[in-house]
Amino acid sequence: MPELKTEAVGLLWIGGGRGGDRSVALKHKLMFGVISAMLAASLQGCTADKNPSQGETSLANAAKDVTIPLEAGKMKNPLPETDEVVSQGQEVFLGSCAQCHGADARGDTNVGRNMNPPAMDLSSSHVQHWSDAELFWIIQNGVRLTGMPAWKSSISDTDTWKLARFIHKIPAAPASTAAAPSQAQPVVSAQDKYTLKVQNGLAFSEFRGYEGWPVISISHNGGAVAAILGNPVMIDAFKAGYPGNGKAFPDGARMAKVHWTAKVDVGEPGAPTVPGPQHDVDLMVKDSKRFADSGGWGYAVFEYDAASDRFRLGNLSDKPPQGNDAKCGFTCHTKVKDKDYVFTNYGHR
């Protein structure tokens, strides 16, 4: 294996200068063929529960270099390198990439570590030497024989360019701000929770003040108790007979479901089940134009960590798993499509 790794590095050196002439293109194709063959041979018989050797990982990463077509190097990032663009790129990253690469982009997640080869550390010099255009190509097209999928069907060109800007800012970001000890999303202080938002734009700030909204109902399901809250538009609609009158909730209606871990309070008469530490907040907003492809409702889940008093975006490693886009709850809510996708009934009082 050491010999294979040395050969791969040599091949990369030969193709280090990207150009448009035929000889360089021929070398590029030759490199791809040789490294692909070497990689296939080295990974033969490997399983997901067997950690790849350093040589296997090096070959797999080298394959990423030679799969980038020469034409990719000719593209230019059309977006400016501004804080706003980088921040937007981070949002895309957290919604689509962090499940494998980690919130800090270092690849240290259960999913990333168990890939073969492991998900790359995006702060590494190997990744950082790629241009924005080369990163764009890799994100859009993926890399065969690795766990890197093609994202062109789900991440737009504009968002991919934003991602490239963000990735090139990763090494400069302090560890305390670039990452958190979460598998897929960063956490922020509780007082800054309204800065969080999920992919496609559903933001925590759209529910500002939800803590004081009237209670629609309460629930106790398994190990959690919850209070379902509604903004004035939602409460007025319930009082007017929605959705039992056959009408859909009006745009602007919002619901917040606050979950707490259930605990039995033996100090109270009857030892009732009461809220313990907060677990998460589930959010729904009715906007028939903005979320036309998910029944007119947008969804978001924000997990809460009581020890740090911080929120983060829900992710697929949570229980239950949560997607990071505004449609994360749509599939579940189709069961009550005839109630305009709302499970909760307004409790009599």
Secondary structure per residue as TSV (DSSP state, phi and psi in degrees):
chain	resnum	aa	ss	phi	psi
A	1	M	-	360.0	-39.2
A	2	P	H	-57.1	-37.5
A	3	E	H	-64.1	-40.4
A	4	L	H	-62.1	-42.1
A	5	K	H	-63.2	-42.4
A	6	T	H	-61.8	-42.2
A	7	E	H	-63.9	-41.2
A	8	A	H	-61.7	-42.2
A	9	V	H	-63.7	-40.6
A	10	G	H	-61.4	-42.0
A	11	L	H	-62.6	-39.6
A	12	L	H	-65.3	-35.0
A	13	W	H	-65.9	-39.8
A	14	I	H	-60.1	-41.0
A	15	G	T	-94.2	14.1
A	16	G	-	-61.6	-36.0
A	17	G	S	-90.4	111.2
A	18	R	-	-84.8	126.6
A	19	G	-	-139.5	-176.4
A	20	G	S	-108.8	-0.5
A	21	D	S	-77.8	165.7
A	22	R	H	-65.4	-36.0
A	23	S	H	-65.8	-40.4
A	24	V	H	-66.5	-41.4
A	25	A	H	-61.5	-41.0
A	26	L	H	-63.9	-42.9
A	27	K	H	-61.8	-38.7
A	28	H	H	-62.8	-45.9
A	29	K	H	-63.9	-40.0
A	30	L	H	-63.2	-43.5
A	31	M	H	-58.9	-45.5
A	32	F	H	-61.4	-43.8
A	33	G	H	-63.6	-44.5
A	34	V	H	-66.8	-48.4
A	35	I	H	-67.4	-37.3
A	36	S	H	-60.3	-43.1
A	37	A	H	-64.6	-44.1
A	38	M	H	-62.8	-41.4
A	39	L	H	-65.9	-44.5
A	40	A	H	-60.5	-40.6
A	41	A	H	-68.1	-41.2
A	42	S	H	-71.0	-29.5
A	43	L	H	-91.2	-4.5
A	44	Q	T	-60.7	128.1
A	45	G	T	88.0	-5.3
A	46	C	-	-74.4	146.8
A	47	T	-	-123.2	167.5
A	48	A	T	-67.3	-22.4
A	49	D	T	-95.7	12.9
A	50	K	S	-119.5	120.1
A	51	N	-	-67.8	132.5
A	52	P	-	-69.5	150.9
A	53	S	-	-72.7	167.9
A	54	Q	H	-60.7	-37.6
A	55	G	H	-65.3	-41.5
A	56	E	H	-62.9	-42.6
A	57	T	H	-64.2	-41.5
A	58	S	H	-62.6	-41.3
A	59	L	H	-65.1	-42.8
A	60	A	H	-62.4	-41.8
A	61	N	H	-68.9	-35.3
A	62	A	H	-63.9	-33.5
A	63	A	H	-61.1	-31.0
A	64	K	H	-62.9	-37.8
A	65	D	H	-62.9	-45.5
A	66	V	H	-83.1	-11.5
A	67	T	H	-83.7	-14.4
A	68	I	S	-72.1	118.9
A	69	P	-	-68.4	154.2
A	70	L	G	-59.9	-32.5
A	71	E	G	-63.7	-27.1
A	72	A	G	-62.0	-35.8
A	73	G	G	-66.9	-13.6
A	74	K	G	-88.1	-13.1
A	75	M	-	-77.1	156.1
A	76	K	-	-124.7	141.3
A	77	N	-	-69.6	118.2
A	78	P	-	-78.4	-7.9
A	79	L	S	-97.8	143.0
A	80	P	-	-71.1	155.2
A	81	E	-	-87.7	70.9
A	82	T	-	-108.4	162.5
A	83	D	H	-60.2	-36.2
A	84	E	H	-65.1	-44.8
A	85	V	H	-64.9	-42.7
A	86	V	H	-62.8	-42.3
A	87	S	H	-62.7	-41.2
A	88	Q	H	-66.1	-36.0
A	89	G	H	-64.6	-36.2
A	90	Q	H	-64.6	-37.9
A	91	E	H	-62.3	-42.8
A	92	V	H	-63.1	-43.2
A	93	F	H	-58.8	-47.3
A	94	L	H	-64.7	-32.3
A	95	G	H	-79.0	-27.7
A	96	S	H	-123.8	-26.1
A	97	C	T	-112.2	-25.1
A	98	A	H	-68.3	-20.8
A	99	Q	H	-62.2	-30.6
A	100	C	H	-101.4	-44.4
A	101	H	H	-87.4	-10.0
A	102	G	-	86.6	156.5
A	103	A	T	-62.0	-29.8
A	104	D	T	-92.8	2.3
A	105	A	S	69.6	14.8
A	106	R	S	-91.8	-2.2
A	107	G	-	82.4	7.8
A	108	D	-	-93.1	72.1
A	109	T	S	-130.0	162.6
A	110	N	H	-58.8	-43.2
A	111	V	H	-65.2	-49.2
A	112	G	H	-62.8	-41.6
A	113	R	H	-67.6	-29.6
A	114	N	T	-91.0	2.1
A	115	M	S	-77.5	159.3
A	116	N	S	-131.6	99.8
A	117	P	S	-76.5	165.3
A	118	P	-	-60.7	155.3
A	119	A	-	-58.7	142.7
A	120	M	-	-75.5	149.6
A	121	D	-	-78.6	110.4
A	122	L	T	-73.5	-9.0
A	123	S	T	-88.2	-6.1
A	124	S	S	-67.7	156.5
A	125	S	H	-63.7	-29.3
A	126	H	H	-62.3	-41.2
A	127	V	H	-78.5	-40.0
A	128	Q	H	-68.9	-17.3
A	129	H	T	-77.9	-13.8
A	130	W	S	-73.7	143.0
A	131	S	-	-76.4	168.9
A	132	D	H	-56.2	-40.5
A	133	A	H	-65.0	-39.4
A	134	E	H	-70.3	-39.5
A	135	L	H	-61.6	-41.5
A	136	F	H	-56.1	-47.1
A	137	W	H	-64.8	-43.7
A	138	I	H	-63.3	-45.1
A	139	I	H	-63.5	-43.3
A	140	Q	H	-71.3	-36.1
A	141	N	H	-108.9	-15.7
A	142	G	-	72.4	-179.8
A	143	V	-	-136.3	120.6
A	144	R	T	-63.6	153.4
A	145	L	T	68.6	10.8
A	146	T	S	-132.4	178.4
A	147	G	S	-86.3	5.6
A	148	M	-	-81.0	110.4
A	149	P	-	-84.6	169.1
A	150	A	-	-85.2	131.0
A	151	W	-	-108.6	5.6
A	152	K	T	-62.4	-24.5
A	153	S	T	-82.8	-13.6
A	154	S	T	-126.0	-16.4
A	155	I	S	-118.0	122.4
A	156	S	-	-67.5	163.9
A	157	D	H	-57.9	-43.8
A	158	T	H	-61.7	-45.4
A	159	D	H	-67.4	-30.7
A	160	T	H	-67.0	-40.2
A	161	W	H	-64.4	-37.0
A	162	K	H	-63.0	-41.9
A	163	L	H	-58.4	-43.4
A	164	A	H	-60.3	-43.2
A	165	R	H	-60.4	-43.3
A	166	F	H	-65.6	-45.1
A	167	I	H	-58.2	-39.0
A	168	H	T	-74.7	-5.9
A	169	K	T	-100.1	-5.1
A	170	I	T	-60.3	-48.6
A	171	P	T	-62.0	-29.2
A	172	A	T	-79.2	-15.0
A	173	A	S	-82.1	131.3
A	174	P	-	-60.4	147.5
A	175	A	H	-57.7	-32.4
A	176	S	H	-70.0	-25.0
A	177	T	H	-106.0	-24.1
A	178	A	H	-81.3	-19.3
A	179	A	-	-152.8	168.4
A	180	A	-	-145.3	163.9
A	181	P	S	-76.5	40.3
A	182	S	S	-106.2	155.0
A	183	Q	S	-75.1	-26.4
A	184	A	S	-138.8	-16.9
A	185	Q	-	-140.3	149.4
A	186	P	-	-78.7	160.8
A	187	V	E	-112.9	152.2
A	188	V	E	-129.9	163.0
A	189	S	E	-62.1	150.9
A	190	A	G	-56.9	-37.4
A	191	Q	G	-70.2	-11.7
A	192	D	G	-106.5	16.9
A	193	K	G	-59.9	-27.6
A	194	Y	G	-73.2	-1.1
A	195	T	G	-86.2	-12.1
A	196	L	-	-79.0	144.5
A	197	K	B	-156.0	154.1
A	198	V	-	-93.8	167.6
A	199	Q	B	-57.7	148.0
A	200	N	T	77.2	6.3
A	201	G	T	96.9	-3.4
A	202	L	-	-70.0	116.1
A	203	A	B	-110.8	147.6
A	204	F	G	-59.4	-34.4
A	205	S	G	-64.2	-19.3
A	206	E	G	-68.5	-11.6
A	207	F	G	-116.4	24.2
A	208	R	T	-55.0	129.6
A	209	G	T	88.1	6.2
A	210	Y	G	-59.6	-25.3
A	211	E	G	-57.4	-27.5
A	212	G	G	-102.1	7.4
A	213	W	S	-67.9	152.9
A	214	P	-	-62.8	151.5
A	215	V	E	-80.4	127.2
A	216	I	E	-82.3	-48.0
A	217	S	E	-165.1	176.8
A	218	I	E	-128.8	162.4
A	219	S	E	-148.8	156.4
A	220	H	E	-135.7	110.4
A	221	N	E	-131.7	109.0
A	222	G	T	63.6	-122.2
A	223	G	T	-93.4	14.7
A	224	A	E	-133.2	147.5
A	225	V	E	-115.5	152.8
A	226	A	E	-144.8	151.2
A	227	A	E	-115.9	125.5
A	228	I	E	-100.0	119.1
A	229	L	E	-111.1	154.1
A	230	G	E	-135.9	144.6
A	231	N	-	-76.4	171.0
A	232	P	H	-54.7	-37.2
A	233	V	H	-63.0	-42.2
A	234	M	H	-67.4	-45.7
A	235	I	H	-62.4	-44.4
A	236	D	H	-61.6	-38.0
A	237	A	H	-65.3	-43.8
A	238	F	H	-58.9	-45.4
A	239	K	H	-64.7	-27.0
A	240	A	T	-84.5	0.4
A	241	G	T	101.9	2.3
A	242	Y	T	-71.6	147.2
A	243	P	T	-93.1	6.7
A	244	G	T	-61.0	-22.4
A	245	N	T	-84.2	7.4
A	246	G	S	86.1	-0.3
A	247	K	-	-95.8	150.1
A	248	A	-	-85.2	150.4
A	249	F	-	-61.9	144.6
A	250	P	-	-74.9	155.7
A	251	D	T	-57.8	142.3
A	252	G	T	99.1	-12.2
A	253	A	-	-69.4	134.5
A	254	R	E	-134.2	144.8
A	255	M	E	-131.3	144.3
A	256	A	E	-130.2	127.5
A	257	K	E	-113.4	110.7
A	258	V	E	-96.2	120.0
A	259	H	E	-100.4	137.8
A	260	W	E	-123.7	147.8
A	261	T	E	-66.6	128.2
A	262	A	E	-73.3	141.9
A	263	K	E	-142.5	153.9
A	264	V	E	-95.3	123.8
A	265	D	-	-96.9	97.1
A	266	V	T	-72.6	-10.9
A	267	G	T	-81.2	-11.6
A	268	E	S	-101.8	152.3
A	269	P	T	-57.2	130.0
A	270	G	T	82.9	0.4
A	271	A	-	46.8	63.1
A	272	P	-	-72.0	157.3
A	273	T	E	-83.3	124.0
A	274	V	E	-131.3	167.3
A	275	P	E	-66.8	135.7
A	276	G	E	-102.7	-138.1
A	277	P	E	-63.0	144.3
A	278	Q	E	-66.1	143.5
A	279	H	E	-106.3	-47.1
A	280	D	E	-167.9	177.0
A	281	V	E	-131.5	125.6
A	282	D	E	-102.2	137.0
A	283	L	E	-126.7	144.5
A	284	M	E	-137.4	138.8
A	285	V	E	-136.1	138.2
A	286	K	E	-92.7	119.2
A	287	D	-	-149.7	92.5
A	288	S	T	-63.7	-26.8
A	289	K	T	-84.4	-45.3
A	290	R	T	-67.1	-35.5
A	291	F	T	-121.9	45.2
A	292	A	G	-62.0	-28.1
A	293	D	G	-87.7	4.9
A	294	S	G	-135.0	45.9
A	295	G	T	72.2	13.1
A	296	G	T	87.5	-1.3
A	297	W	E	-112.3	140.9
A	298	G	E	-107.9	147.0
A	299	Y	E	-128.1	155.2
A	300	A	E	-156.8	148.4
A	301	V	E	-128.3	128.7
A	302	F	E	-123.3	113.3
A	303	E	E	-77.9	149.3
A	304	Y	E	-122.0	137.0
A	305	D	E	-112.3	110.6
A	306	A	T	-65.7	-33.3
A	307	A	T	-63.1	-38.7
A	308	S	T	-101.8	-6.7
A	309	D	T	57.0	48.6
A	310	R	E	-136.2	150.4
A	311	F	E	-105.3	157.4
A	312	R	E	-148.8	167.2
A	313	L	E	-70.5	142.6
A	314	G	-	-64.5	155.7
A	315	N	-	-145.8	176.5
A	316	L	T	-72.1	-10.8
A	317	S	T	-89.0	-6.5
A	318	D	S	-75.3	166.2
A	319	K	S	-121.4	110.4
A	320	P	S	-74.3	159.4
A	321	P	-	-60.5	142.8
A	322	Q	-	-129.0	129.7
A	323	G	-	-76.7	164.2
A	324	N	S	-110.1	47.8
A	325	D	B	-142.8	174.4
A	326	A	T	-71.3	-2.4
A	327	K	T	-108.7	16.5
A	328	C	T	-60.8	-25.1
A	329	G	T	-108.0	4.5
A	330	F	H	-64.2	-46.1
A	331	T	H	-57.2	-45.7
A	332	C	H	-63.0	-39.5
A	333	H	H	-79.3	-9.2
A	334	T	G	-64.7	-18.3
A	335	K	G	-62.9	-24.8
A	336	V	G	-119.3	40.4
A	337	K	G	-58.0	-35.1
A	338	D	G	-71.1	-9.7
A	339	K	G	-109.7	27.6
A	340	D	T	55.9	40.5
A	341	Y	T	66.0	19.5
A	342	V	-	-111.7	120.1
A	343	F	-	-74.2	-39.5
A	344	T	-	-78.4	136.0
A	345	N	-	-97.4	149.2
A	346	Y	-	-74.8	118.3
A	347	G	-	-71.9	134.2
A	348	H	-	-65.3	144.9
A	349	R	-	-152.7	360.0
